[in-house]
Amino acid sequence: MLRHPVARWLGTSTALIAVFYAAVGYAGSANMFGDHQRWRGMNRGPADFGLRGETVSFQSEDGIPLKAWRLQAPTTRRGAVIIAHGIDHTRQVMLPRALFWFMAGMMFC
């Protein structure tokens, strides 16, 4: 037990600083992990861009469930395009790019 006033003050200050940084770190990283609304909220789909598609899902090799849209071009296919979003996004942010390739007559997988 700390009996000296300076030692008690240093111990209390250190504990408060540690709690503060833990709380700030947790709050600051909350939108990067787990079920944050920004990651889970899907408010656009292929139909919003005039595209027809079906949702497909599969497991990655390390067991992570993945979902995608498979979009079929209405014209004769000239190739296949796979579009992947970055770590901070969902598949819906790629829809404008998908529309570009769709207009070019490509098929999506």
FIFIKOL-345272 format. One line per field, with one value per residue: residue number from 1; x, z, y of N, C-alpha, C in turn. Coordinates in Angstrom, 1 decimal. Layout:
<nodes>
pos: [NUM / ...] $
nX: [X / ...] $
nZ: [Z / ...] $
nY: [Y / ...] $
caX: [X / ...] $
caZ: [Z / ...] $
caY: [Y / ...] $
cX: [X / ...] $
cZ: [Z / ...] $
cY: [Y / ...] $
</nodes>
This chain:
<nodes>
pos: [1 / 2 / 3 / 4 / 5 / 6 / 7 / 8 / 9 / 10 / 11 / 12 / 13 / 14 / 15 / 16 / 17 / 18 / 19 / 20 / 21 / 22 / 23 / 24 / 25 / 26 / 27 / 28 / 29 / 30 / 31 / 32 / 33 / 34 / 35 / 36 / 37 / 38 / 39 / 40 / 41 / 42 / 43 / 44 / 45 / 46 / 47 / 48 / 49 / 50 / 51 / 52 / 53 / 54 / 55 / 56 / 57 / 58 / 59 / 60 / 61 / 62 / 63 / 64 / 65 / 66 / 67 / 68 / 69 / 70 / 71 / 72 / 73 / 74 / 75 / 76 / 77 / 78 / 79 / 80 / 81 / 82 / 83 / 84 / 85 / 86 / 87 / 88 / 89 / 90 / 91 / 92 / 93 / 94 / 95 / 96 / 97 / 98 / 99 / 100 / 101 / 102 / 103 / 104 / 105 / 106 / 107 / 108 / 109] $
nX: [0.8 / 0.5 / 1.9 / 3.1 / 2.3 / 3.1 / 3.7 / 1.2 / -0.2 / 1.2 / 0.6 / -2.2 / -2.5 / -1.2 / -2.9 / -5.3 / -4.5 / -4.0 / -6.5 / -7.9 / -6.5 / -7.1 / -9.9 / -10.2 / -8.8 / -10.4 / -12.8 / -12.0 / -11.3 / -13.6 / -15.2 / -13.8 / -13.9 / -15.8 / -19.4 / -20.0 / -22.2 / -21.5 / -20.1 / -21.9 / -24.2 / -26.2 / -27.2 / -27.6 / -28.0 / -27.6 / -29.9 / -30.4 / -28.7 / -29.6 / -29.0 / -29.1 / -28.8 / -27.6 / -27.3 / -24.5 / -22.7 / -19.9 / -17.3 / -14.2 / -10.8 / -9.8 / -12.0 / -13.7 / -16.9 / -18.0 / -19.7 / -21.2 / -22.2 / -23.4 / -23.3 / -24.9 / -24.1 / -26.3 / -25.8 / -23.7 / -21.1 / -17.9 / -15.8 / -14.7 / -15.1 / -13.8 / -14.5 / -13.2 / -13.6 / -12.0 / -10.5 / -11.9 / -14.5 / -17.7 / -19.3 / -21.1 / -20.0 / -18.6 / -20.4 / -20.8 / -18.5 / -18.9 / -21.1 / -19.9 / -18.3 / -20.3 / -21.8 / -19.9 / -20.2 / -19.3 / -19.1 / -19.9 / -18.4] $
nZ: [0.0 / -0.8 / 1.1 / 1.2 / 0.3 / -2.2 / -3.7 / -3.7 / -5.2 / -7.7 / -8.3 / -8.5 / -10.6 / -12.7 / -13.0 / -13.8 / -16.2 / -17.7 / -17.9 / -19.2 / -21.8 / -22.6 / -22.9 / -24.8 / -26.9 / -27.4 / -28.1 / -30.3 / -32.2 / -32.6 / -34.9 / -36.7 / -36.3 / -35.8 / -35.5 / -36.6 / -37.7 / -40.1 / -41.5 / -41.7 / -42.7 / -45.5 / -47.9 / -50.6 / -53.7 / -56.6 / -58.1 / -57.8 / -59.5 / -62.0 / -62.5 / -62.8 / -60.5 / -58.6 / -55.3 / -54.1 / -52.0 / -50.1 / -48.5 / -47.4 / -47.6 / -45.1 / -43.5 / -43.4 / -43.9 / -47.1 / -49.1 / -52.2 / -55.3 / -58.2 / -61.3 / -64.5 / -67.8 / -70.3 / -73.0 / -75.5 / -74.0 / -73.3 / -71.8 / -68.3 / -65.2 / -62.0 / -59.2 / -56.4 / -53.2 / -50.9 / -47.6 / -45.9 / -46.8 / -48.2 / -50.5 / -51.9 / -52.5 / -54.8 / -56.9 / -58.8 / -60.4 / -61.3 / -62.9 / -65.0 / -66.2 / -66.9 / -68.8 / -70.8 / -71.7 / -70.3 / -68.2 / -64.8 / -62.0] $
nY: [-1.2 / 2.2 / 4.7 / 7.2 / 10.5 / 11.6 / 9.3 / 8.1 / 10.0 / 9.8 / 7.2 / 7.2 / 9.1 / 7.9 / 5.6 / 6.9 / 8.1 / 5.8 / 4.6 / 6.7 / 6.7 / 4.1 / 4.2 / 6.2 / 5.0 / 2.7 / 3.9 / 5.4 / 3.4 / 2.0 / 2.2 / 0.7 / -2.0 / -5.0 / -4.8 / -2.3 / 0.4 / 1.6 / -0.3 / -2.4 / -1.4 / -1.6 / 0.3 / 0.6 / -1.0 / -3.3 / -2.7 / 0.0 / 1.2 / 0.4 / -2.2 / -5.7 / -8.3 / -11.1 / -12.3 / -13.8 / -16.2 / -17.4 / -19.3 / -18.2 / -19.4 / -19.3 / -19.5 / -17.3 / -15.8 / -14.7 / -12.4 / -11.5 / -9.7 / -11.1 / -10.0 / -10.0 / -9.2 / -7.9 / -8.2 / -9.8 / -11.5 / -10.1 / -10.7 / -11.2 / -9.6 / -9.0 / -7.2 / -5.8 / -4.4 / -2.1 / -2.3 / -0.6 / -0.4 / -1.4 / -3.7 / -2.2 / 0.3 / -0.1 / -0.2 / 2.0 / 1.7 / -0.9 / -0.4 / 1.0 / -1.0 / -2.7 / -1.3 / -1.5 / -4.0 / -6.1 / -9.1 / -9.8 / -11.4] $
caX: [0.0 / 1.3 / 1.7 / 3.6 / 1.4 / 3.6 / 3.6 / -0.2 / -0.6 / 1.7 / -0.1 / -3.5 / -2.4 / -0.9 / -4.1 / -6.3 / -4.0 / -4.1 / -7.9 / -8.2 / -6.0 / -7.8 / -11.2 / -10.0 / -8.4 / -11.5 / -13.8 / -11.5 / -11.2 / -14.8 / -15.7 / -13.0 / -14.0 / -17.1 / -20.7 / -20.3 / -23.2 / -20.9 / -19.7 / -23.0 / -25.4 / -26.2 / -28.4 / -27.7 / -27.8 / -27.5 / -31.1 / -30.3 / -27.9 / -30.2 / -28.3 / -29.7 / -27.8 / -28.0 / -26.3 / -23.8 / -21.9 / -19.0 / -16.4 / -12.8 / -10.0 / -9.6 / -13.3 / -14.5 / -18.0 / -17.9 / -20.8 / -20.9 / -23.2 / -23.0 / -24.1 / -24.7 / -24.3 / -27.4 / -25.3 / -22.7 / -20.0 / -16.5 / -14.8 / -15.2 / -14.4 / -14.0 / -14.2 / -13.1 / -13.5 / -10.9 / -10.8 / -12.8 / -15.7 / -18.5 / -19.4 / -21.9 / -19.2 / -18.1 / -21.4 / -20.5 / -17.5 / -19.5 / -21.9 / -19.0 / -18.0 / -21.6 / -22.0 / -18.9 / -20.6 / -18.6 / -19.8 / -19.3 / -18.4] $
caZ: [0.0 / -0.9 / 2.2 / 0.9 / -0.5 / -3.6 / -4.3 / -3.9 / -6.3 / -8.9 / -8.6 / -9.0 / -11.9 / -13.7 / -13.3 / -14.5 / -17.5 / -18.4 / -18.1 / -20.3 / -23.1 / -23.0 / -23.3 / -26.1 / -28.0 / -27.7 / -28.8 / -31.6 / -33.1 / -32.7 / -36.2 / -37.6 / -35.9 / -35.3 / -36.1 / -36.7 / -38.7 / -41.3 / -42.1 / -41.9 / -43.4 / -46.9 / -48.3 / -52.1 / -54.4 / -58.0 / -58.7 / -57.7 / -60.7 / -63.1 / -62.8 / -62.2 / -60.0 / -57.6 / -54.2 / -53.9 / -50.8 / -50.0 / -47.4 / -47.8 / -47.2 / -43.6 / -42.9 / -43.3 / -44.9 / -48.0 / -50.0 / -53.4 / -56.2 / -59.5 / -62.3 / -65.8 / -68.8 / -71.2 / -74.3 / -75.6 / -73.0 / -73.9 / -70.7 / -67.0 / -64.3 / -60.6 / -58.6 / -54.9 / -52.4 / -49.9 / -46.2 / -45.2 / -47.6 / -48.5 / -51.9 / -52.5 / -53.0 / -56.1 / -57.9 / -59.9 / -61.3 / -61.9 / -64.0 / -66.1 / -66.9 / -67.4 / -70.0 / -71.8 / -72.1 / -69.5 / -67.2 / -63.5 / -61.2] $
caY: [0.0 / 3.5 / 5.6 / 8.5 / 11.3 / 11.7 / 8.0 / 7.9 / 10.9 / 9.3 / 5.9 / 7.6 / 9.8 / 6.9 / 4.8 / 7.7 / 8.3 / 4.6 / 4.5 / 7.6 / 6.3 / 2.9 / 4.6 / 6.9 / 4.0 / 1.9 / 4.8 / 5.8 / 2.3 / 1.3 / 2.2 / -0.1 / -3.4 / -5.5 / -4.6 / -0.8 / 0.6 / 2.0 / -1.5 / -3.4 / -0.8 / -1.7 / 1.1 / 0.6 / -2.3 / -3.2 / -2.1 / 1.5 / 1.6 / -0.2 / -3.5 / -6.9 / -9.2 / -12.1 / -12.3 / -15.1 / -16.2 / -18.5 / -19.2 / -18.1 / -20.6 / -19.2 / -19.6 / -16.0 / -15.8 / -13.6 / -12.2 / -10.7 / -9.7 / -11.5 / -9.2 / -10.5 / -8.2 / -8.4 / -8.4 / -10.9 / -11.2 / -9.9 / -11.0 / -11.2 / -8.6 / -9.2 / -5.9 / -6.0 / -3.2 / -2.0 / -2.7 / 0.3 / -0.2 / -2.5 / -3.9 / -1.2 / 1.5 / -0.4 / -0.2 / 2.9 / 1.1 / -2.0 / 0.2 / 1.3 / -2.2 / -3.3 / -0.6 / -1.9 / -5.3 / -7.2 / -9.9 / -9.7 / -12.6] $
cX: [0.9 / 0.9 / 2.1 / 2.7 / 1.8 / 3.4 / 2.1 / -0.7 / -0.1 / 0.9 / -1.5 / -3.5 / -2.1 / -2.1 / -5.1 / -5.8 / -4.2 / -5.6 / -8.4 / -7.8 / -6.7 / -9.2 / -11.1 / -9.7 / -9.6 / -12.5 / -13.3 / -11.4 / -12.5 / -15.4 / -14.9 / -13.2 / -15.5 / -18.3 / -21.0 / -21.3 / -22.6 / -20.5 / -20.9 / -24.2 / -25.3 / -27.4 / -28.5 / -27.4 / -27.8 / -28.7 / -31.1 / -29.4 / -28.4 / -29.6 / -29.2 / -28.6 / -28.4 / -26.9 / -25.8 / -23.0 / -21.1 / -18.1 / -15.0 / -12.0 / -9.8 / -10.9 / -14.2 / -15.6 / -17.9 / -19.2 / -20.5 / -22.2 / -22.6 / -23.9 / -23.8 / -25.0 / -25.4 / -26.9 / -24.3 / -21.5 / -18.7 / -15.4 / -15.5 / -14.4 / -14.8 / -13.6 / -14.2 / -12.9 / -12.3 / -11.4 / -11.8 / -14.1 / -16.5 / -18.7 / -20.2 / -21.2 / -18.6 / -19.1 / -21.2 / -19.5 / -18.0 / -20.4 / -21.1 / -18.7 / -19.2 / -21.9 / -21.1 / -19.2 / -19.9 / -19.5 / -19.1 / -19.4 / -18.2] $
cZ: [0.0 / 0.3 / 2.0 / 0.0 / -2.0 / -4.4 / -4.6 / -5.1 / -7.6 / -9.3 / -9.2 / -10.4 / -13.0 / -14.1 / -14.1 / -16.0 / -18.3 / -18.8 / -19.3 / -21.6 / -23.5 / -23.5 / -24.7 / -27.2 / -28.4 / -28.6 / -30.2 / -32.6 / -33.3 / -34.1 / -37.2 / -37.3 / -35.7 / -36.2 / -36.2 / -37.8 / -40.1 / -42.1 / -42.5 / -42.6 / -44.9 / -47.4 / -49.9 / -52.6 / -55.9 / -58.7 / -58.7 / -58.8 / -62.0 / -63.5 / -62.2 / -61.7 / -58.9 / -56.5 / -54.1 / -52.6 / -50.8 / -48.9 / -48.0 / -47.2 / -45.6 / -42.9 / -42.8 / -44.3 / -45.8 / -48.8 / -51.1 / -54.3 / -57.5 / -60.5 / -63.7 / -66.8 / -69.8 / -72.6 / -74.3 / -74.7 / -73.8 / -72.9 / -69.4 / -66.1 / -62.9 / -59.9 / -57.1 / -54.2 / -51.4 / -48.5 / -45.5 / -45.9 / -47.6 / -50.0 / -52.6 / -53.1 / -54.4 / -57.2 / -59.0 / -60.9 / -62.0 / -63.1 / -65.2 / -66.9 / -67.5 / -68.7 / -71.1 / -72.2 / -71.4 / -68.6 / -65.9 / -62.8 / -59.8] $
cY: [1.2 / 4.4 / 7.0 / 9.3 / 11.4 / 10.4 / 7.7 / 8.7 / 10.3 / 8.0 / 6.3 / 8.2 / 8.8 / 6.0 / 5.6 / 7.9 / 7.0 / 4.3 / 5.4 / 7.1 / 5.0 / 3.3 / 5.3 / 6.0 / 3.2 / 2.7 / 5.1 / 4.7 / 1.6 / 1.2 / 1.3 / -1.6 / -3.7 / -5.1 / -3.1 / -0.6 / 0.9 / 0.7 / -2.4 / -2.8 / -0.9 / -0.9 / 1.3 / -0.8 / -2.2 / -2.5 / -0.6 / 2.0 / 1.0 / -1.5 / -4.6 / -7.8 / -10.1 / -12.0 / -13.7 / -15.0 / -17.5 / -18.3 / -19.0 / -19.3 / -20.5 / -19.2 / -18.4 / -16.1 / -14.6 / -13.6 / -11.3 / -10.6 / -10.2 / -10.8 / -9.8 / -9.4 / -8.8 / -8.7 / -9.6 / -10.5 / -11.0 / -10.2 / -11.0 / -10.3 / -9.0 / -7.8 / -6.2 / -4.6 / -3.3 / -2.4 / -1.8 / 0.5 / -1.5 / -2.6 / -2.9 / 0.0 / 1.2 / -0.4 / 0.8 / 2.4 / -0.1 / -1.5 / 0.5 / 0.1 / -2.9 / -2.6 / -1.0 / -3.3 / -6.4 / -7.9 / -9.8 / -11.1 / -12.2] $
</nodes>
